[in-house]
Amino acid sequence: MTTAIAKNDPRDISIGGMELTAVGIAGELAKPPSVEEFQASLAFIGRAAGASNWWIGDLANHADKWGDEYVQLLDSLGLEYNTLREYARVASEERGVSFAMRMANVSWAHHQVVAALTPKEQRYWLKKAQPKEGDTTPRLSVRELKQAIRAKRLEQYRRQCPLPEGKYRVLYADPPWFYNDKCEAGAVQAGGCERHYPSMSIAELCSLPVEELALDDSVLFMWVTTPLLEECFEVIAAWGFTYKTLFVWDKVKHNMGHYNSVRQELLLLCTRGSCTPDSNTLHDSVVSVERTTHSTKPDVFYEIIEEMYPTGTRVELFARASRPRWDAWGNELPAKPPPDSGDAQSAEEVAVA
């Protein structure tokens, strides 16, 4: 058996009488190759299929350091830019899965799921997905791994952040929506929403007992993006509210979308019982404020809500910071100092194990 570069195209691979080309296997296949040649071909194809994403990602990350000439040579792969960047993200030593952390008995897609997590979390979940001893099939499929991570995060969220015990007239929520943005296919939002925050599925959001926080006459202001407009109404109903109208945040800067250039986000106004505004001021339904950091909402919307509903108790759900005269709930809030302690201390990272 011989292995050599094919003569017709320097990128083709010859194994015995078979030539592995870009469009298939060339050569006389009516007669079977030797068992050794067939086995060698399968071994090469299997290794290439399972490892090529890693090879490309590692080379792309190093090409950025080696210089423009190397970066330009990556174009010869014929990959879409976002696909190449996704391979590089997952293979990044700093932002993805380091070489030492990678496990050969689970797929690249398994690693992609955990790439945005801490190294400790990556190790934990990849070990959970590994095949049982003597088996070759991972114990957790890619989909099951995603579900297990989200379930664990929801459990931690509830344990770390028990919901407030009060009742509120005004509720304001910016839910951590889960997007099925198919990042494994090199989608526009490469890496998915998990790169920015731990997400919750529609079912997980519906399961939160938000209805218990609302007064019989109350109002909910809830942020949603246009891809999830249809699904969000299931959450609104589960929380005990009825949609009434909306505000449009014009972000001024354009965001690349799958079907058009997306520069808006929606703030839905929903009520429970009777909760019309206290103020007679009619605010413009479109508010133009240039976007800043990911998921940060402009303060003007707090001001609009406070002007519409100046009285009554208020709570912000999934809050990232506290605001005067508002209660706040969320796992990104600064930790409160313990009793008789001076300065607030940052919360310790919760172990996944």
N, C-alpha and C positions, 0 to 999 in steps of 0.2 A: 504494500500500500504506500502511495506517495501523496504528499500534501504540497501543493505549489500554487502560486498565483497564476490564474488563467491568462492566456495570451490575448484574448479578445478585448478585455477590459481589465486594467490593472486593479480595479476594485473587486473583481469577482474572485471567488475562492474555488480551487479545484481539490477534490478529495477523490483519489482514484480516477474513475471514469466520469464522475459527476462534477459539474460546474455549478456552483451556487451563484446565480446572477441576481440582478436587481428585480427581475420579473419572473423568477422561477429557477428550476433546475434544468440545465441543458445537458445533453448527452443522450446516449442510447439507454433508455430505461426499460425497453422490452425485455432485456436480459437482466436479471437481478444482479446488483453489485455483490461483492463478497460481504459476509456478515460483518467483518471488521470495518470495511468501508462504510457500510450502512450505520454501524454503531458510532463511528467517528463523526459522521455527518450529523447524527442526532445529538451527539454530545456538544458539537460546535453550535448547532442551532439553538439548543436548549440554553447553553451558556449565554449566547448573544441575546436571545429573547429575554432572559431574566436579568441580565446585567447591563444592557446597552443604555438604559436610562441613567444608570450610575456612571458609566463611562463618559457619556455626554455631559452630565452635570459636573463631574470632576474636572473635565477638560475646560468647560465653559468658565468655571470659577477661577481656574488658574490662568486662562487666557486673558481675563481681565487684569491680572497682575503682570503678565508677560509683555503686553503691549498691543497696540492697535492692529498690527499685522496678524497676530494670532486670533484676535477677535474677528477680523474680517474673514479669516479662513473658515470660521464656523459656519459661514453662509453655505459652504459646499455641502453641508448636511441636508439642505433643503427644508429645514424645519421652520414653522411659524415662529415669530419672535417670542410670543407668549409661551409657547411650548418649551422653547429653549430656556427661557428664564425660569420656568417652573422646575425643569430638571435641575437647574443650577440652585434654585432655592432649597429644594429637598436635600441636595447633596452638599449644601454649605456646611463648613465646619463650625461656623459661628451662629448661623440662623436656622440651620436645618438639622439633619442627622449626621453626626460626625462619622468618619470611617470606623472608628473604634466601637461605635454604637450599633452599626448595621449588623443584621442577622440574615444569613444566607438561606435559612429554611422558611422564611416568610417573604412575601412579594414586595416589590418596590412600592406598590399601591398601599400596602400596610404601613410602610415607612412614611409615605406621603401623608397618611392620616395623622400621624403623631409628630410630624416635622415641626409644628408650631409649639409643641409642648416643651417643658424643661427636660434636660437630659435624664433626670431621675424619673420623670413620668414616661419618657420614651422607653426606657429600659423596662419599666414595670409593664407597660401595655404590650410591647413587642414580645416579652416573655409569656404574657397571657395568651397571645395569638399563636405561639409556636406549636407545631404538631406534637402530639403525644409521642412518647418513646416508641420507636418501631413503626411509626406512621409517617406519611409524607404530606398529608393534608392538614393545613393549619386548623387549630381548634376553633379559631374565630375567623370568619370570612371578613373581607374588607367592610362590608355593610354591618356585620355584627360588631366589629371593632368600633366603628363610628357610634353605633347605638350604645355600646357599653360605656364608652367615654362620656357621652352626653348624659347617660343615666347617673354615672358617678358624680359628674359635675352638679347635676340637679340635687342629688343627695347632699353634697357638700354645701351647695348654695343654701338649702333649707336649714342645714345644721348651723352654718355660720351666721345666717341672716334670718332669724325667725321674724315673721311678719309683725308689724306693729299691732298693738292691742286696741287702739282707738278706733273711732268711727269718723269718716271724713266726708266733707261736702264736695271737695275738689280733689280729684285724683289725676296725676300727670304721669305718663309712662312712656319710656323709650325702650321697648322690649328688645332683648338680644336675639333677634330673629335668626333662624337657621335658613341658609340659602342653599338650594340644590344647584350650585353654580358649576357643577361638573368640572372642577378644577383639574381632575386627572386627565381630561381631554385637552388641556391647554387653553382653558376658557379665558375670557377677558380679565376676570377677577382671579388671576392665577393664585392658587393657594386657598381661595375661599375665605369666608368670613372668619374662620377660626384663626386666621393670622392676626386679627385685631381684638377679638373678645370671645369668651366661651359662649356658645350659642344655645338656644333652646328651640325645640321643635314646636309645632302648633299644639300637639297633644300635651307637651310639658307645660307650655304657657297656659293652656286651658285648665290644667290641673291645679294651678295656683289658686288659693281661696281668696281671690281679690274681692269677690262679692261680699265677703264678710267684713271688709273694711269700709264699705260704702254705706252712707246713710240712705234711708228710703228715698229721699230727694237729693240727688247728687249728680255730678257731671264728671266725665272722664275725657281727658285729652290724651290721645294716643298717637305716637309717631309710627308711620309705616312707609315703606318705599313702594314704588309702583309695581315691581314684580310680585309683591305679596298682598296686593290690594284685595284680591278675592278671598285668600285664606284668612286674612285678619278678622273678617266678620265672624268667623267661628269663635275667635278669642273674645271679641266684644260680647257676643251672646253668652259665652260661658261665664264671663265676669258680671253678667246681669245688666248689661246696658243696651241701648238702642241707638244706632247711628242717626245723627241729625244733619251735620254739615261738616265742612273741612276748611282748613287754611292750607295754602300752598307756599312752601318756602322755596323761593327762587334763589339758588345758590350762586348765580351769576357765572361762576366757572363751570365749564362743561365737564361731565364725566362720561367716559366711553361706556356704552351699553351694547347689548346684543342686537337690538333692533333700531335704536336711535341714540342720539346724544342726550344723556339724562342729566338735567340740571335742577330737578325739583325733588322735594320730599314732602309728604303729606302729614298734616296734623289733624286727625279726625276728632270731631267733637261729638260725644255720645252722652246720653242722659239716662238716668234712672228716676222714675217718678216724674215730678215736676221740678225742673231746675233751669228756668230761663235766666239770662243774665240780670244782675242787679242794675247794671248801667244801661243807659239808652244809647251810648256811643256805638256806632256801627263801624267796626274795624274793616279795613280792606282785606279781602280774602287772599290776596297775593302779597307776600312780603319778600322783598329783595334784599338779601344780606349775603355778602361773599362768604363762602365756606372757608373754614380754617382746618383744624386737625380732624382726623377721621371720627365721625359720629358725634362730634361736639355740636350742640344746638345753640343758636343765638339767644342771648339774654332777652331780646325784645319779645320773645314768645312768653316768657314768664311775666313780663310787664303787661302784655295783652290780657293774659289770664287773670292777673291780679286786678286789672282795671274792670274786667267783666264781672268778676266775683270777688269783691273787696272784703266780704265777710265770710265767716265759716272756717272750719278746719281744712288744712291742705296737706297732702302728702305726695312726694315724688317717689315713684317706684323705679328701680334700677338706676338709682341716682349715683353720680360720681362725686358730687360735692354737696355740702349743706348750703341752704339758703335761708336768710332770716324769715321767720313766720311760716316756715314750711317744715314738716317732718320729712325725713328721708329714709329710704330703705334700699339697700343694694350692697353687693359684695365688693365694690370698688371704693366705698366710703372709707376715709381715714379711721383707724381704730380709735375708739374712745379710751381715754386714760382710765386705769383702774382706780377705785376709791382711794382717796388720800394720796393720789399721785399727782405730780406736777405736769410735766409735758406729756402729750399723747405719744404713744409708741406705735410703730407700724405692726400690723398683724403678722404673725408667723405664717409661713407657707404651710398649707395643709398637705400632709403626705398622702399620696395616692395608695400606698401599700396598706 
